[in-house]
């Protein structure tokens, strides 16, 4: 049995980010639209920029998650098959 390439916590953090970031992005975008509808254009613009940054972070998270899963798959099984 060999050591894992990446710590388990790293993979769990990537999965949590992949699940939670879209929710945060949607809520922040909703608040931005609400602020713009209430007349606070500057606040809406700031929150839309935060949404853009969160979206870029989400894409980076998904790419990293894909790479971690690919590396784990290419490494092969931890235990050799014994009859």
MMTF fields as JSON, N, C-alpha, C and O atoms, coordinates in Angstrom:
{
  "mmtfVersion": "1.0.0",
  "mmtfProducer": "UNKNOWN",
  "numBonds": 331,
  "numAtoms": 332,
  "numGroups": 83,
  "numChains": 1,
  "numModels": 1,
  "chainsPerModel": [1],
  "groupsPerChain": [83],
  "chainIdList": ["A"],
  "bondAtomList": [4, 2, 8, 6, 12, 10, 16, 14, 20, 18, 24, 22, 28, 26, 32, 30, 36, 34, 40, 38, 44, 42, 48, 46, 52, 50, 56, 54, 60, 58, 64, 62, 68, 66, 72, 70, 76, 74, 80, 78, 84, 82, 88, 86, 92, 90, 96, 94, 100, 98, 104, 102, 108, 106, 112, 110, 116, 114, 120, 118, 124, 122, 128, 126, 132, 130, 136, 134, 140, 138, 144, 142, 148, 146, 152, 150, 156, 154, 160, 158, 164, 162, 168, 166, 172, 170, 176, 174, 180, 178, 184, 182, 188, 186, 192, 190, 196, 194, 200, 198, 204, 202, 208, 206, 212, 210, 216, 214, 220, 218, 224, 222, 228, 226, 232, 230, 236, 234, 240, 238, 244, 242, 248, 246, 252, 250, 256, 254, 260, 258, 264, 262, 268, 266, 272, 270, 276, 274, 280, 278, 284, 282, 288, 286, 292, 290, 296, 294, 300, 298, 304, 302, 308, 306, 312, 310, 316, 314, 320, 318, 324, 322, 328, 326],
  "bondOrderList": [1, 1, 1, 1, 1, 1, 1, 1, 1, 1, 1, 1, 1, 1, 1, 1, 1, 1, 1, 1, 1, 1, 1, 1, 1, 1, 1, 1, 1, 1, 1, 1, 1, 1, 1, 1, 1, 1, 1, 1, 1, 1, 1, 1, 1, 1, 1, 1, 1, 1, 1, 1, 1, 1, 1, 1, 1, 1, 1, 1, 1, 1, 1, 1, 1, 1, 1, 1, 1, 1, 1, 1, 1, 1, 1, 1, 1, 1, 1, 1, 1, 1],
  "groupList": [{"groupName": "UNK", "atomNameList": ["N", "CA", "C", "O"], "elementList": ["N", "C", "C", "O"], "formalChargeList": [0, 0, 0, 0], "bondAtomList": [1, 0, 2, 1, 3, 2], "bondOrderList": [1, 1, 2], "singleLetterCode": "X", "chemCompType": "L-PEPTIDE LINKING"}],
  "groupTypeList": [0, 0, 0, 0, 0, 0, 0, 0, 0, 0, 0, 0, 0, 0, 0, 0, 0, 0, 0, 0, 0, 0, 0, 0, 0, 0, 0, 0, 0, 0, 0, 0, 0, 0, 0, 0, 0, 0, 0, 0, 0, 0, 0, 0, 0, 0, 0, 0, 0, 0, 0, 0, 0, 0, 0, 0, 0, 0, 0, 0, 0, 0, 0, 0, 0, 0, 0, 0, 0, 0, 0, 0, 0, 0, 0, 0, 0, 0, 0, 0, 0, 0, 0],
  "groupIdList": [1, 2, 3, 4, 5, 6, 7, 8, 9, 10, 11, 12, 13, 14, 15, 16, 17, 18, 19, 20, 21, 22, 23, 24, 25, 26, 27, 28, 29, 30, 31, 32, 33, 34, 35, 36, 37, 38, 39, 40, 41, 42, 43, 44, 45, 46, 47, 48, 49, 50, 51, 52, 53, 54, 55, 56, 57, 58, 59, 60, 61, 62, 63, 64, 65, 66, 67, 68, 69, 70, 71, 72, 73, 74, 75, 76, 77, 78, 79, 80, 81, 82, 83],
  "secStructList": [7, 7, 7, 7, 1, 1, 7, 2, 2, 2, 2, 2, 2, 2, 2, 2, 2, 2, 2, 2, 2, 2, 2, 2, 2, 2, 2, 2, 2, 2, 2, 2, 2, 2, 2, 2, 2, 6, 6, 7, 2, 2, 2, 2, 2, 2, 2, 2, 2, 2, 2, 2, 2, 2, 2, 2, 2, 2, 2, 2, 2, 2, 2, 2, 2, 2, 2, 2, 2, 2, 2, 2, 2, 2, 2, 7, 7, 1, 1, 7, 7, 7, 7],
  "xCoordList": [0.846, 0.0, 0.892, 1.736, 0.719, 1.543, 0.772, -0.454, 1.524, 0.925, 0.103, 0.464, -0.988, -1.774, -0.988, -0.198, -1.223, -0.517, -0.917, -0.072, -2.193, -2.712, -3.399, -4.001, -3.315, -4.024, -5.537, -6.079, -6.19, -7.637, -8.38, -9.394, -7.884, -8.531, -8.534, -9.472, -7.481, -7.402, -8.522, -9.178, -8.741, -9.827, -11.187, -12.069, -11.367, -12.64, -12.892, -14.028, -11.837, -11.985, -12.376, -13.191, -11.793, -12.158, -13.607, -14.314, -14.049, -15.439, -16.389, -17.42, -16.049, -16.893, -16.97, -18.033, -15.84, -15.849, -16.698, -17.403, -16.63, -17.419, -18.916, -19.716, -19.297, -20.711, -21.164, -22.251, -20.349, -20.784, -20.587, -21.363, -19.565, -19.305, -20.466, -20.788, -21.108, -22.232, -23.38, -24.057, -23.6, -24.653, -24.308, -25.156, -23.061, -22.618, -22.692, -23.072, -22.326, -22.372, -23.813, -24.069, -24.745, -26.148, -26.732, -27.456, -26.424, -26.946, -26.368, -27.096, -25.068, -24.437, -24.977, -25.184, -25.206, -25.781, -27.202, -27.603, -27.953, -29.306, -29.301, -30.119, -28.396, -28.288, -27.846, -28.296, -26.961, -26.506, -27.678, -27.83, -28.495, -29.665, -30.654, -31.249, -30.827, -31.721, -31.23, -32.015, -29.942, -29.396, -29.564, -29.918, -29.306, -29.476, -30.932, -31.227, -31.837, -33.257, -33.703, -34.659, -33.032, -33.37, -32.653, -32.839, -31.823, -31.176, -29.724, -29.078, -29.196, -27.79, -26.942, -26.574, -26.647, -25.917, -24.48, -23.961, -23.839, -22.443, -22.319, -21.397, -23.242, -23.219, -23.449, -22.821, -24.351, -24.604, -23.398, -23.104, -22.699, -21.504, -20.415, -19.737, -20.242, -19.227, -19.56, -18.68, -20.818, -21.19, -21.084, -20.768, -21.344, -21.175, -19.697, -19.379, -18.81, -17.377, -16.983, -16.156, -17.578, -17.336, -17.863, -17.234, -19.019, -19.571, -18.614, -18.402, -18.046, -17.087, -15.866, -15.399, -15.357, -14.203, -14.562, -13.764, -15.748, -16.188, -16.354, -16.063, -16.821, -16.974, -15.63, -15.486, -14.653, -13.304, -12.735, -12.108, -12.946, -12.482, -13.156, -12.511, -14.445, -15.17, -14.612, -14.462, -14.308, -13.737, -12.369, -12.063, -11.557, -10.24, -10.411, -9.664, -11.39, -11.667, -12.06, -11.591, -12.914, -13.336, -12.182, -12.08, -11.314, -10.15, -9.209, -8.708, -8.966, -8.1, -8.709, -7.995, -10.02, -10.69, -10.549, -10.309, -10.697, -10.533, -9.11, -8.917, -8.122, -6.727, -6.422, -5.727, -6.935, -6.701, -7.331, -6.73, -8.54, -9.19, -8.46, -8.349, -7.965, -7.225, -5.917, -5.558, -5.213, -3.957, -4.23, -3.488, -5.29, -5.644, -6.03, -5.745, -6.671, -7.054, -5.839, -5.739, -4.926, -3.754, -2.772, -2.005, -2.793, -1.885, -2.205, -1.31, -3.432, -3.825, -4.322, -4.407, -4.651, -5.178, -4.102, -2.913, -4.546, -3.618, -3.128, -1.969, -3.976, -3.646, -3.48, -4.305, -2.464, -2.337, -3.412, -3.808, -3.874, -4.879, -4.233, -3.294, -4.741, -4.22, -5.351, -6.441, -5.099, -6.156, -6.413, -7.279],
  "yCoordList": [-1.173, 0.0, 1.237, 1.389, 2.109, 3.302, 4.527, 4.519, 5.563, 6.783, 7.504, 7.477, 8.144, 8.895, 10.096, 10.703, 10.423, 11.539, 12.872, 13.737, 13.022, 14.243, 13.885, 12.817, 14.77, 14.494, 14.425, 15.098, 13.615, 13.433, 14.748, 15.009, 15.566, 16.855, 17.77, 18.54, 17.682, 18.512, 18.15, 19.034, 16.872, 16.427, 16.808, 17.225, 16.668, 17.05, 18.553, 18.984, 19.343, 20.796, 21.167, 22.065, 20.475, 20.736, 20.355, 21.072, 19.237, 18.822, 19.802, 20.16, 20.236, 21.209, 22.518, 23.132, 22.941, 24.158, 24.004, 24.931, 22.821, 22.583, 22.596, 22.926, 22.245, 22.233, 23.598, 24.057, 24.248, 25.47, 26.751, 27.696, 26.792, 28.021, 28.431, 29.618, 27.501, 27.942, 28.529, 29.45, 28.003, 28.54, 29.965, 30.856, 30.176, 31.52, 32.49, 33.65, 32.009, 32.852, 33.281, 34.45, 32.341, 32.661, 33.63, 34.557, 33.422, 34.324, 35.727, 36.714, 35.819, 37.125, 37.831, 39.045, 37.086, 37.683, 38.169, 39.222, 37.411, 37.846, 39.134, 40.021, 39.246, 40.475, 41.641, 42.77, 41.372, 42.43, 42.958, 44.168, 42.057, 42.474, 43.231, 44.218, 42.771, 43.461, 44.878, 45.827, 45.014, 46.353, 47.267, 48.438, 46.72, 47.548, 47.934, 49.044, 47.034, 47.347, 48.401, 49.133, 48.486, 49.471, 50.792, 51.745, 50.85, 52.115, 52.22, 53.225, 51.228, 51.268, 50.621, 49.45, 51.399, 50.885, 50.521, 49.499, 51.35, 51.093, 49.786, 49.003, 49.558, 48.311, 47.099, 46.057, 47.233, 46.146, 45.831, 44.666, 46.867, 46.662, 45.965, 45.075, 46.357, 45.729, 44.25, 43.395, 43.952, 42.561, 41.738, 40.55, 42.355, 41.62, 41.298, 40.247, 42.175, 41.881, 40.735, 39.892, 40.716, 39.613, 38.306, 37.258, 38.364, 37.179, 36.689, 35.485, 37.61, 37.234, 36.545, 35.531, 37.094, 36.482, 35.104, 34.171, 34.976, 33.674, 32.659, 31.477, 33.109, 32.206, 31.704, 30.528, 32.587, 32.177, 31.189, 30.2, 31.448, 30.546, 29.183, 28.156, 29.158, 27.907, 27.094, 25.876, 27.762, 27.074, 26.488, 25.356, 27.251, 26.751, 25.546, 24.572, 25.613, 24.509, 23.248, 22.157, 23.39, 22.233, 21.625, 20.402, 22.461, 21.951, 21.21, 20.138, 21.767, 21.103, 19.782, 18.792, 19.761, 18.526, 17.468, 16.297, 17.874, 16.95, 16.393, 15.2, 17.248, 16.797, 15.839, 14.841, 16.136, 15.255, 13.887, 12.858, 13.876, 12.595, 11.833, 10.609, 12.552, 11.891, 11.301, 10.184, 12.022, 11.51, 10.289, 9.309, 10.347, 9.193, 7.983, 6.853, 8.194, 7.088, 6.502, 5.284, 7.344, 6.863, 6.114, 5.28, 6.402, 5.728, 4.252, 3.451, 3.881, 2.479, 2.159, 3.041, 0.902, 0.513, 0.55, 0.407, 0.748, 0.763, -0.64, -0.807, -1.634, -2.999, -3.851, -3.763, -4.654, -5.564, -6.652, -7.084, -7.084, -8.139, -9.477, -9.903, -10.13, -11.442, -12.459, -12.217, -13.588, -14.594, -15.312, -16.185],
  "zCoordList": [0.0, 0.0, 0.0, 0.883, -0.964, -1.031, -0.541, -0.44, -0.245, 0.299, -0.764, -1.94, -0.375, -1.359, -1.881, -1.159, -3.146, -3.78, -3.127, -2.897, -2.837, -2.22, -0.914, -0.801, 0.073, 1.331, 1.101, 0.224, 1.892, 1.766, 1.993, 1.345, 2.901, 3.187, 1.968, 1.761, 1.165, -0.041, -1.01, -1.562, -1.214, -2.085, -1.53, -2.281, -0.222, 0.386, 0.285, 0.089, 0.417, 0.274, -1.153, -1.363, -2.133, -3.528, -3.803, -4.512, -3.249, -3.436, -2.76, -3.329, -1.553, -0.864, -1.64, -1.731, -2.196, -3.009, -4.254, -4.653, -4.872, -6.078, -5.785, -6.661, -4.573, -4.2, -3.688, -4.039, -2.867, -2.194, -3.01, -2.869, -3.853, -4.613, -5.532, -5.586, -6.255, -7.087, -6.275, -6.73, -5.084, -4.224, -3.804, -3.855, -3.391, -3.0, -4.177, -4.013, -5.36, -6.555, -6.848, -7.137, -6.774, -7.063, -6.041, -6.406, -4.77, -3.737, -3.91, -3.811, -4.168, -4.348, -5.593, -5.573, -6.666, -7.863, -7.606, -8.101, -6.841, -6.478, -5.68, -5.926, -4.733, -3.938, -4.818, -4.623, -5.79, -6.701, -7.528, -7.694, -8.038, -8.824, -7.942, -8.375, -6.715, -5.783, -5.498, -5.502, -5.255, -4.994, -6.203, -6.063, -7.393, -8.589, -8.784, -9.227, -8.46, -8.572, -7.565, -7.821, -6.441, -5.423, -5.651, -4.894, -6.709, -7.037, -6.618, -6.913, -5.949, -5.536, -6.635, -6.548, -7.654, -8.805, -8.427, -8.877, -7.607, -7.225, -6.438, -6.668, -5.519, -4.754, -5.638, -5.449, -6.606, -7.54, -8.399, -8.666, -8.832, -9.66, -8.854, -9.369, -7.605, -6.755, -6.551, -6.65, -6.267, -6.05, -7.332, -7.278, -8.478, -9.743, -9.986, -10.543, -9.581, -9.698, -8.759, -9.107, -7.579, -6.646, -7.23, -7.077, -7.902, -8.563, -9.653, -9.801, -10.405, -11.444, -10.84, -11.359, -9.753, -9.086, -8.53, -8.621, -7.959, -7.456, -8.568, -8.381, -9.727, -10.866, -11.364, -11.7, -11.411, -11.82, -10.799, -11.179, -9.527, -8.478, -8.596, -8.382, -8.932, -9.098, -10.269, -10.167, -11.369, -12.529, -12.18, -12.554, -11.473, -11.049, -10.122, -10.222, -9.225, -8.316, -9.086, -8.765, -10.097, -10.879, -11.662, -11.766, -12.211, -12.947, -11.994, -12.334, -10.811, -9.83, -9.375, -9.214, -9.167, -8.777, -9.866, -9.572, -11.1, -12.22, -12.274, -12.509, -12.057, -12.077, -10.927, -11.118, -9.747, -8.604, -8.851, -8.543, -9.405, -9.698, -10.798, -10.742, -11.791, -12.873, -12.365, -12.738, -11.535, -10.983, -10.112, -10.162, -9.318, -8.491, -9.313, -8.916, -10.449, -11.317, -12.029, -12.18, -12.463, -13.188, -12.296, -12.777, -11.016, -10.097, -9.982, -9.716, -10.171, -10.06, -8.673, -7.819, -8.443, -7.132, -6.053, -6.334, -4.81, -3.683, -3.338, -2.958, -3.459, -3.099, -4.345, -5.254, -4.414, -5.559, -5.498, -4.415, -6.656, -6.711, -6.393, -7.066, -5.368, -4.981, -5.059, -4.542, -5.697, -5.795, -4.506, -4.448]
}
